[in-house]
Amino acid sequence: MGRTLQKKKNRSSISKVKHKPKSQKRLLHHPIIAQNWDKNLTFAQNYSRLGLTAKLNKSTGGVERKVSDVRREEEEGGESRGKVDPLNITAATKRKERLDVSEVRIERDPETGAILRVVDEGKGKRSNPLNDPLNELDSSEEEEDDEDEDGEDDILNLNNQHGSTDLASSSRRAANKTETVRQLEEAANRPVTKYKRRQPEGEVAFVEELVKKYGDDYEKMARDHKINYMQRSEGDLKKRIKKWRQSGGSVE
């Protein structure tokens, strides 16, 4: 009976249910962030409270606006406008509301009407009834105003994945740093001590025995198959003996 069930199970197209074992990987969190973490808040809310930014793939909740806030904003300002969060990650490019209109002179194919080449590229020539030779170098007041407005818009709309980069917001952000951000910056600016490898006790005993027997004759050390049973080369033995002497090793 058991064999029949096994054959039936092997013929079945339904695969055996396999439970994935629990991951043994230990997640190591940053101690400063873990110390200031609030388990009652979401990931985005915690990062916003700590003064940090996080780029999530989709909306994860915790940033919804309350109906009472929307109604109060409508009563105060007429229209409800979302608050500009300096920690919010926005798109790097923004579509211009006003397009720059320009004229060019082109040459078309008389039969097909296709554009063959651009004869005069750029904006059209400005009117010059007085034949002023500096007319092309001067910029009109309208162009200056447009450039100023475009410059201001570019500065105000200059966003990257870390938030707004205008000068006012950067100075405001520096003044409103949270204690968590200060601790993280101090930890990042702390110099890192370089790790120096220590020779194992077995390697130290091996080097001491060779130096005690042969001194600085590395050729004989390499040919000694009893002590140097791993058949290490002369260059390898030189490096190990050099490290041993730099760490304070000596033969009495």
BAFI-3210 file (N, C-alpha, C; in Angstrom, 3 decimals, decimal comma, padded with zeros to 6 digits):
// residues 252
n [1|2|3|4|5|6|7|8|9|10|11|12|13|14|15|16|17|18|19|20|21|22|23|24|25|26|27|28|29|30|31|32|33|34|35|36|37|38|39|40|41|42|43|44|45|46|47|48|49|50|51|52|53|54|55|56|57|58|59|60|61|62|63|64|65|66|67|68|69|70|71|72|73|74|75|76|77|78|79|80|81|82|83|84|85|86|87|88|89|90|91|92|93|94|95|96|97|98|99|100|101|102|103|104|105|106|107|108|109|110|111|112|113|114|115|116|117|118|119|120|121|122|123|124|125|126|127|128|129|130|131|132|133|134|135|136|137|138|139|140|141|142|143|144|145|146|147|148|149|150|151|152|153|154|155|156|157|158|159|160|161|162|163|164|165|166|167|168|169|170|171|172|173|174|175|176|177|178|179|180|181|182|183|184|185|186|187|188|189|190|191|192|193|194|195|196|197|198|199|200|201|202|203|204|205|206|207|208|209|210|211|212|213|214|215|216|217|218|219|220|221|222|223|224|225|226|227|228|229|230|231|232|233|234|235|236|237|238|239|240|241|242|243|244|245|246|247|248|249|250|251|252]
n.u [000,839|001,925|003,886|002,332|001,185|003,480|004,262|002,072|002,352|004,760|004,027|002,348|001,631|001,764|003,961|006,046|005,438|007,674|009,157|010,667|013,715|014,345|016,053|019,448|020,892|022,222|020,994|022,614|022,099|022,498|023,914|023,312|021,016|019,313|019,060|017,555|015,190|011,707|009,368|006,669|006,166|006,217|008,603|009,220|008,229|009,859|012,406|011,943|011,488|013,967|015,487|016,485|016,750|014,951|014,720|012,119|010,549|007,843|004,725|004,517|002,860|001,939|002,364|000,100|-002,299|-004,345|-007,906|-008,844|-006,649|-006,499|-008,943|-008,596|-006,474|-007,727|-009,600|-007,928|-006,090|-007,598|-007,106|-006,082|-002,857|-000,089|002,395|005,765|008,169|011,439|012,926|011,794|011,950|012,162|011,446|014,200|014,048|011,897|009,006|008,917|006,747|006,438|007,241|010,134|009,917|011,160|012,620|013,628|015,395|014,777|015,516|013,625|012,719|011,638|009,906|009,107|008,838|010,303|012,518|015,634|018,000|019,100|019,150|019,463|020,048|018,696|017,409|015,379|016,572|016,876|014,895|016,325|016,137|017,724|020,186|022,081|025,268|025,781|023,533|022,985|024,468|023,369|020,914|017,472|015,053|012,973|014,069|016,020|014,398|013,072|015,213|015,987|013,710|013,675|016,073|015,534|013,466|014,844|016,604|014,831|013,517|015,434|016,094|017,219|017,836|018,166|016,663|015,713|018,056|018,549|020,023|018,856|017,376|019,437|020,984|019,031|018,596|021,041|020,910|018,773|019,500|019,094|019,707|020,376|021,384|023,668|025,155|025,556|027,117|029,393|030,296|030,878|032,963|034,939|038,262|039,423|040,952|043,685|043,704|045,982|047,554|048,117|050,633|050,068|050,479|051,647|052,968|054,836|056,424|057,444|058,975|060,833|062,260|063,493|065,115|066,742|068,214|069,349|069,889|070,297|070,287|068,479|068,295|069,093|067,094|064,845|065,448|065,292|063,482|062,409|061,849|060,715|058,303|056,180|057,352|057,983|058,866|061,936|061,400|058,865|059,520|061,222|059,440|057,792|059,635|060,475|058,119|057,895|060,162|059,591|057,458|058,708|060,081|062,726|065,762|067,122]
n.v [-001,212|001,205|001,563|002,017|004,485|006,050|005,896|007,169|009,695|010,478|010,626|012,771|016,160|018,159|019,797|018,945|020,376|022,630|023,966|027,011|027,397|029,238|032,282|032,493|034,727|037,486|040,590|043,586|046,559|050,144|051,489|054,073|054,909|052,811|053,255|055,591|054,898|054,632|052,291|052,420|053,985|054,366|053,394|055,611|057,715|057,561|058,142|060,741|062,035|061,757|063,345|062,370|061,023|058,854|056,641|055,141|052,480|052,617|054,029|053,735|054,303|056,217|058,871|060,168|062,813|064,535|064,983|067,154|068,891|069,528|070,871|073,070|074,373|075,043|076,889|078,905|079,606|079,443|077,484|074,113|073,346|071,227|070,640|071,600|069,366|069,339|067,038|065,355|063,263|064,199|064,439|064,821|066,458|068,975|069,803|072,567|075,311|077,408|077,626|078,263|080,235|080,256|081,226|079,787|079,558|077,450|074,998|073,439|070,427|070,792|068,942|066,833|068,200|067,802|068,647|069,853|071,216|073,413|076,758|079,275|079,306|079,649|082,506|084,936|087,879|090,959|093,897|096,687|099,687|102,003|101,216|100,375|099,372|097,938|096,595|093,861|092,961|094,053|093,399|093,182|094,649|092,921|090,419|090,298|090,299|087,896|086,110|086,525|085,612|082,956|082,125|082,383|080,530|078,211|078,040|077,749|075,429|073,515|070,388|067,380|063,875|064,088|066,154|069,692|072,048|074,740|077,831|078,991|076,911|075,125|076,474|076,689|074,006|073,305|074,698|073,471|070,890|067,643|065,953|063,331|063,367|064,917|063,214|061,080|062,344|062,982|060,401|059,546|061,243|060,471|059,327|056,304|053,535|051,815|048,429|046,080|043,197|040,411|038,016|034,518|032,273|029,804|030,410|032,271|030,664|028,936|030,690|031,620|029,278|028,774|031,081|030,856|028,625|029,080|031,792|034,499|033,172|032,570|030,849|028,312|027,963|027,637|025,169|023,393|020,754|019,666|021,490|023,562|022,373|022,994|023,877|026,594|029,475|031,412|034,180|034,307|033,468|035,563|037,744|036,920|036,725|039,365|040,721|039,501|040,478|043,230|043,338|043,057|040,681|038,508|036,546|034,893]
n.w [000,000|000,780|-001,190|-003,482|-002,910|-002,912|-005,620|-006,787|-005,701|-006,852|-009,525|-009,501|-010,399|-008,598|-006,601|-003,795|-000,624|000,591|003,329|003,829|005,460|008,482|008,232|009,082|009,173|010,802|011,467|011,640|013,131|013,035|015,931|016,957|015,574|016,270|018,997|019,143|017,938|017,330|017,962|017,562|015,378|011,772|009,192|007,495|009,069|011,350|010,242|009,314|011,749|012,957|011,343|008,952|005,591|003,404|000,709|-000,646|-002,493|-003,005|-001,800|001,644|003,709|006,658|006,086|005,486|005,128|007,492|007,632|009,052|009,010|006,280|005,876|007,576|006,299|003,910|004,837|005,787|003,666|001,355|-000,644|-000,378|000,225|-000,100|002,378|001,963|002,232|003,332|003,493|001,738|-001,112|-004,334|-007,883|-010,161|-012,344|-013,657|-015,428|-017,561|-017,163|-018,933|-022,253|-024,212|-026,969|-030,177|-033,343|-036,435|-039,526|-042,202|-044,753|-047,186|-048,953|-052,255|-053,437|-051,647|-049,247|-046,982|-044,282|-045,052|-044,175|-041,538|-041,885|-040,567|-037,304|-034,035|-032,148|-033,774|-035,530|-033,785|-034,029|-035,642|-036,251|-036,246|-037,056|-035,129|-034,126|-031,815|-031,223|-031,284|-029,143|-026,870|-024,376|-024,068|-021,770|-021,296|-021,885|-019,879|-017,611|-018,035|-017,877|-015,231|-013,894|-014,743|-013,640|-010,906|-010,703|-011,364|-009,209|-007,083|-007,790|-007,840|-007,227|-005,735|-005,002|-002,307|-001,356|-001,310|-002,662|-002,367|-001,165|001,095|002,273|002,834|004,780|006,727|007,239|008,347|010,736|011,985|012,726|013,996|017,134|016,682|014,056|014,461|016,124|014,357|012,382|013,885|014,462|011,876|011,155|012,842|013,202|011,719|013,094|011,807|011,020|012,172|011,271|013,308|013,929|014,066|016,900|016,251|013,840|014,759|016,445|014,506|012,882|014,769|015,333|012,862|012,549|014,790|014,124|011,541|011,254|009,169|006,777|004,244|002,122|003,022|004,869|003,228|002,095|004,141|004,894|007,116|009,255|007,721|006,551|004,929|002,680|002,025|000,088|-000,442|-000,576|000,661|003,255|003,987|004,177|006,308|008,412|008,519|009,359|011,834|013,177|013,141|014,874|017,247|017,706|018,683|018,989|021,681]
ca.u [000,000|002,804|004,547|001,354|001,071|004,707|004,190|001,072|002,923|005,790|003,368|001,559|002,248|001,837|005,250|006,007|005,535|008,961|009,206|011,963|014,242|014,523|017,375|020,361|021,641|021,975|020,968|023,278|021,604|023,371|023,531|022,738|019,641|018,538|018,804|016,529|014,102|010,400|008,728|005,265|006,093|006,655|009,983|009,315|008,007|011,062|013,481|011,602|011,668|015,402|016,154|017,144|015,958|014,888|014,124|011,351|010,081|006,441|004,170|004,429|001,990|002,511|002,536|-001,192|-002,741|-005,620|-008,976|-008,921|-005,587|-006,865|-010,023|-008,047|-005,699|-008,671|-010,194|-006,921|-005,500|-008,474|-006,854|-005,212|-001,561|000,742|003,602|006,996|009,062|012,812|013,477|011,095|012,738|011,362|012,094|015,328|013,679|010,528|008,593|008,757|005,391|006,475|008,219|010,857|009,569|012,228|012,432|014,789|015,179|015,097|015,437|012,816|012,744|010,452|009,003|008,547|008,604|011,110|013,531|016,968|019,004|018,749|019,981|019,741|019,622|018,635|016,322|015,418|017,292|016,087|014,701|017,374|015,837|018,767|021,453|023,016|026,159|025,776|022,177|022,991|025,114|022,506|019,763|016,330|014,576|012,130|014,931|016,642|013,391|012,836|016,359|015,938|012,651|014,109|017,115|014,904|012,742|015,812|017,137|013,797|013,095|016,592|015,904|017,850|017,239|018,334|015,852|016,006|019,454|018,721|020,875|018,072|017,045|020,657|021,324|017,994|018,824|022,201|020,511|017,769|019,991|018,695|020,816|020,773|022,237|024,975|025,881|025,979|028,225|030,589|030,781|031,454|034,218|035,931|039,281|039,368|042,267|044,041|043,885|047,291|047,462|049,046|051,048|049,637|051,525|052,354|053,884|055,932|057,328|058,095|059,987|061,894|063,079|064,336|066,123|067,686|069,072|070,053|070,186|069,745|070,513|067,140|068,395|069,091|065,758|063,920|065,786|065,068|062,136|061,928|061,185|059,895|057,625|055,264|058,203|057,805|059,981|062,798|060,688|057,812|060,160|061,728|058,316|057,335|060,663|060,462|056,984|058,191|061,120|058,930|056,590|059,535|060,610|064,187|066,248|068,080]
ca.v [000,000|002,362|001,732|002,595|005,913|006,708|006,026|008,188|010,995|010,811|010,988|013,990|017,415|019,072|019,615|018,795|021,637|022,749|025,154|027,674|027,529|030,599|032,813|032,608|035,971|038,424|041,957|044,515|047,913|051,187|051,655|055,398|054,907|051,857|053,841|056,636|054,379|054,497|051,131|052,718|054,757|053,672|053,664|056,987|058,630|057,549|058,861|062,159|062,542|061,799|064,272|061,606|060,797|057,462|056,498|053,914|052,205|052,994|054,608|052,731|054,766|057,042|060,254|060,659|064,055|064,437|065,791|068,416|069,778|070,002|071,860|074,287|075,059|075,636|078,078|079,960|080,051|079,307|076,199|073,257|073,097|070,316|071,213|071,229|068,689|069,377|065,689|064,570|062,997|064,547|064,192|065,718|067,389|069,459|070,332|074,016|075,751|078,310|077,180|079,318|080,236|080,812|081,076|079,370|079,509|076,110|074,745|072,248|069,788|071,278|067,861|066,120|069,105|067,424|069,621|069,433|071,762|074,629|077,834|080,253|078,714|080,577|083,471|085,879|089,125|092,029|095,054|097,701|100,747|103,035|100,592|100,409|098,203|097,196|096,123|092,425|092,684|094,491|092,560|094,017|094,509|091,731|089,244|090,265|089,869|086,468|085,365|086,577|084,722|081,577|081,812|082,167|079,268|077,118|077,920|077,258|074,101|072,637|069,307|066,100|062,825|064,402|067,301|070,959|072,447|076,181|078,299|079,237|075,645|074,500|077,119|076,322|072,616|073,250|075,196|072,585|069,515|066,912|065,388|062,076|063,697|065,347|062,029|060,320|063,064|062,798|059,029|059,419|062,004|059,911|058,585|054,851|052,951|050,795|047,107|045,493|041,754|039,796|036,679|033,467|031,722|028,754|031,032|032,876|029,579|028,440|031,671|031,626|028,070|028,942|032,116|030,340|027,608|029,521|033,217|035,201|032,368|032,184|029,740|027,080|027,830|027,109|023,780|022,554|020,176|019,202|022,632|024,195|021,246|023,526|024,242|028,006|030,010|032,364|035,459|034,186|033,431|036,908|038,577|036,502|037,081|040,822|041,063|039,022|041,404|044,518|043,222|042,942|039,335|038,367|035,250|035,086]
ca.w [000,000|000,825|-002,484|-004,405|-002,600|-003,355|-007,083|-007,091|-005,338|-007,842|-010,779|-009,328|-010,849|-007,457|-005,939|-002,352|000,105|001,275|004,169|003,786|006,830|008,976|007,900|010,212|009,034|011,893|010,969|012,554|012,931|013,561|017,349|017,236|015,067|017,071|020,310|019,012|017,106|017,965|017,343|017,281|014,146|010,569|008,775|007,004|010,189|012,183|009,558|009,310|013,113|013,245|010,438|007,901|004,388|002,968|-000,614|-000,706|-003,845|-003,138|-000,585|002,703|004,775|007,708|005,650|005,034|005,752|008,177|007,042|009,797|008,527|004,945|006,008|008,171|005,268|002,958|005,453|005,924|002,409|000,211|-001,267|000,432|-000,401|000,673|002,956|001,278|003,171|002,804|003,457|000,736|-002,318|-005,491|-009,166|-010,415|-013,405|-013,599|-016,721|-017,543|-017,468|-020,073|-023,238|-024,911|-028,389|-031,008|-034,785|-037,220|-040,971|-042,672|-046,196|-047,407|-050,272|-052,982|-053,833|-050,490|-048,132|-045,822|-043,880|-045,477|-043,273|-040,815|-042,434|-039,518|-036,044|-032,912|-032,167|-034,880|-035,281|-033,191|-034,916|-035,488|-037,232|-036,237|-037,453|-034,004|-034,223|-030,550|-030,976|-031,024|-027,860|-025,782|-024,064|-023,715|-020,398|-021,201|-021,814|-018,560|-016,646|-018,232|-017,358|-013,775|-013,433|-014,961|-012,661|-009,608|-010,745|-011,326|-007,855|-006,189|-008,189|-007,945|-006,270|-005,998|-004,187|-000,893|-000,992|-001,953|-002,520|-002,381|-000,077|002,302|002,928|003,356|006,049|007,689|007,602|009,239|012,055|012,567|012,807|015,189|017,910|016,040|012,911|014,991|016,581|013,178|011,747|014,717|014,277|010,535|011,100|013,765|012,439|011,852|013,363|010,834|011,615|011,924|011,440|014,255|013,532|014,998|017,767|015,522|012,882|015,527|016,858|013,285|012,480|015,786|015,165|011,672|012,798|015,783|013,513|010,331|011,261|008,006|005,571|003,793|001,172|003,801|005,471|002,229|001,783|005,322|004,759|008,411|009,905|006,685|005,896|003,918|001,546|001,698|-000,696|000,264|-000,461|001,666|004,570|004,281|004,610|007,629|009,393|008,638|010,224|013,186|013,778|013,350|016,051|018,451|017,884|018,726|019,467|022,780]
c.u [000,864|003,482|003,614|001,204|002,306|004,705|003,198|001,608|003,981|005,182|002,621|002,339|002,372|003,127|005,073|006,190|006,839|008,983|010,606|012,495|014,440|015,950|018,213|021,173|021,241|022,082|021,568|022,822|022,590|022,969|022,887|021,289|018,769|018,191|017,677|015,316|012,830|009,644|007,264|005,082|006,572|008,095|010,144|009,138|009,225|012,188|013,203|011,803|013,141|016,159|016,905|016,206|016,018|014,180|013,451|010,797|008,627|005,956|003,971|003,552|002,717|002,692|001,212|-001,587|-004,114|-006,635|-009,069|-007,848|-005,926|-007,942|-009,503|-007,226|-006,608|-009,307|-009,192|-006,452|-006,388|-008,326|-005,911|-003,948|-000,738|001,980|004,824|007,951|010,478|013,455|012,797|011,952|011,840|012,134|013,166|014,975|012,212|010,181|008,352|007,330|005,357|007,596|008,862|010,581|010,697|011,930|013,740|014,398|015,661|014,969|014,726|013,019|011,501|009,465|008,325|008,204|009,385|012,164|014,905|018,037|018,463|019,697|020,401|019,174|019,632|017,465|016,492|016,125|016,354|015,988|015,733|017,135|016,930|020,131|022,516|023,937|026,187|024,408|022,144|023,600|024,244|021,355|018,633|015,902|013,725|012,977|015,595|015,656|013,127|013,972|016,360|014,884|013,051|015,167|016,538|014,159|013,695|016,353|016,103|013,412|014,249|016,496|016,722|017,256|017,391|017,568|016,291|017,427|019,622|019,436|020,094|017,771|018,273|021,068|020,308|018,186|020,000|021,835|019,559|018,227|019,536|019,928|021,298|021,700|023,619|025,802|026,379|027,144|029,513|031,167|031,424|032,792|035,287|036,968|039,234|040,777|042,522|044,319|045,239|047,227|048,534|049,374|050,563|050,811|052,319|053,349|055,069|056,930|058,102|059,221|061,145|062,822|064,003|065,451|067,164|068,668|069,925|070,389|069,498|069,968|069,167|067,184|068,364|067,737|064,776|064,183|065,562|063,630|061,587|061,195|060,229|059,180|056,603|056,004|057,927|059,055|060,798|062,090|059,600|058,400|060,705|060,610|057,873|058,340|060,711|059,316|057,258|059,155|060,494|058,019|057,372|060,103|062,131|064,531|067,298|069,302]
c.v [001,248|002,619|002,372|004,091|006,683|006,909|007,115|009,587|011,433|011,222|012,314|015,219|018,436|018,793|019,542|020,152|021,646|024,063|025,737|027,840|028,985|031,068|032,974|033,899|036,939|039,844|042,884|045,936|048,914|051,484|053,000|055,455|053,964|052,427|054,866|056,174|054,233|053,375|051,372|053,506|053,920|054,049|055,117|057,996|058,692|058,340|060,358|062,773|062,673|062,767|063,589|061,460|059,327|057,419|055,140|053,729|052,621|053,550|053,515|053,182|055,602|058,491|060,844|061,912|063,853|065,365|067,136|069,397|070,350|071,069|073,158|075,066|075,704|076,893|079,221|080,494|079,942|077,965|075,414|072,967|072,193|071,010|070,703|070,658|068,724|068,010|064,811|064,433|063,214|064,252|065,236|066,768|067,756|070,103|071,831|074,383|076,645|077,877|078,384|079,202|080,905|080,516|080,651|079,375|078,157|076,043|073,417|071,707|070,222|070,182|067,209|067,035|068,756|068,488|069,081|069,938|073,027|075,722|078,788|079,708|079,760|081,522|084,428|087,174|090,178|093,187|096,130|098,815|101,807|102,488|100,699|099,189|097,362|096,607|094,636|092,083|093,067|093,509|093,454|093,754|093,260|090,468|089,133|089,800|088,376|085,640|085,355|085,625|083,269|081,181|081,548|080,842|078,096|076,920|077,318|075,829|073,124|071,582|068,110|065,078|063,068|065,653|068,552|071,390|073,957|076,623|078,493|077,938|074,969|075,127|076,777|074,887|072,478|073,714|074,239|071,131|068,870|066,350|064,075|062,332|064,140|064,146|061,196|061,002|062,929|061,395|058,849|060,135|061,467|059,105|057,098|054,318|051,805|049,472|046,538|044,005|041,258|038,384|035,651|032,907|030,631|029,315|031,676|031,810|029,025|029,376|031,686|030,422|028,187|029,952|031,619|029,355|028,164|031,009|033,928|034,435|031,808|031,012|028,399|026,862|027,195|025,639|022,842|022,027|019,664|020,322|023,305|023,109|021,713|023,989|025,686|028,527|030,999|033,707|035,425|034,175|034,796|037,802|038,214|036,875|038,592|041,278|040,651|039,969|042,774|044,492|043,010|041,570|039,311|037,000|035,495|034,190]
c.w [000,000|-000,497|-003,500|-004,169|-003,054|-004,863|-007,482|-006,787|-006,342|-009,173|-010,687|-009,796|-009,725|-006,702|-004,428|-001,683|000,892|002,047|004,140|005,203|007,210|008,718|009,161|010,166|010,152|011,355|012,022|012,229|013,531|015,000|017,651|016,772|015,886|018,441|020,261|018,207|017,929|017,257|017,018|015,990|012,978|010,241|008,340|008,134|011,105|011,539|009,516|010,692|013,468|012,349|009,327|006,718|004,031|001,628|-000,681|-002,109|-004,046|-001,802|000,457|003,859|005,796|007,330|005,166|005,810|006,377|007,525|007,746|009,330|007,161|005,029|006,605|007,147|004,229|003,530|005,540|004,574|001,204|-000,471|-000,369|-000,341|000,512|001,195|002,212|002,308|002,619|002,736|002,424|-000,516|-003,520|-006,759|-009,427|-011,464|-013,262|-014,935|-016,613|-017,931|-018,705|-021,009|-023,911|-026,408|-029,163|-032,468|-035,429|-038,694|-041,484|-044,185|-046,404|-048,825|-051,040|-053,345|-052,624|-049,324|-046,885|-045,544|-044,246|-044,527|-042,617|-041,274|-041,332|-038,222|-034,943|-033,051|-033,335|-034,509|-034,710|-034,171|-034,603|-036,505|-037,316|-036,636|-036,352|-034,076|-032,955|-030,229|-030,616|-029,665|-026,682|-025,600|-023,590|-022,278|-020,242|-021,078|-020,452|-017,503|-016,765|-017,661|-015,837|-013,227|-013,596|-013,953|-011,292|-009,586|-010,665|-009,921|-006,920|-006,500|-008,314|-006,857|-006,690|-005,053|-002,697|-000,491|-001,705|-001,661|-002,558|-001,112|001,216|003,041|003,496|004,682|007,123|008,172|008,557|010,642|012,760|012,592|014,112|015,896|017,301|014,867|013,382|015,463|015,406|012,467|012,558|014,549|012,908|010,425|012,043|012,983|012,753|012,064|012,390|011,536|011,199|012,253|012,411|013,785|014,550|015,797|017,057|014,524|013,595|015,961|015,667|012,846|013,480|015,636|013,961|011,923|013,792|015,137|012,380|010,335|010,106|006,709|005,105|002,819|001,900|004,479|004,490|001,928|002,967|005,288|006,080|009,150|008,923|005,883|004,862|002,667|001,090|001,007|000,135|000,468|000,596|003,073|004,966|004,817|006,031|008,716|009,599|009,547|011,672|013,902|014,034|014,572|017,339|018,694|017,840|019,297|020,536|022,595]
res [m|g|r|t|l|q|k|k|k|n|r|s|s|i|s|k|v|k|h|k|p|k|s|q|k|r|l|l|h|h|p|i|i|a|q|n|w|d|k|n|l|t|f|a|q|n|y|s|r|l|g|l|t|a|k|l|n|k|s|t|g|g|v|e|r|k|v|s|d|v|r|r|e|e|e|e|g|g|e|s|r|g|k|v|d|p|l|n|i|t|a|a|t|k|r|k|e|r|l|d|v|s|e|v|r|i|e|r|d|p|e|t|g|a|i|l|r|v|v|d|e|g|k|g|k|r|s|n|p|l|n|d|p|l|n|e|l|d|s|s|e|e|e|e|d|d|e|d|e|d|g|e|d|d|i|l|n|l|n|n|q|h|g|s|t|d|l|a|s|s|s|r|r|a|a|n|k|t|e|t|v|r|q|l|e|e|a|a|n|r|p|v|t|k|y|k|r|r|q|p|e|g|e|v|a|f|v|e|e|l|v|k|k|y|g|d|d|y|e|k|m|a|r|d|h|k|i|n|y|m|q|r|s|e|g|d|l|k|k|r|i|k|k|w|r|q|s|g|g|s|v|e]
***
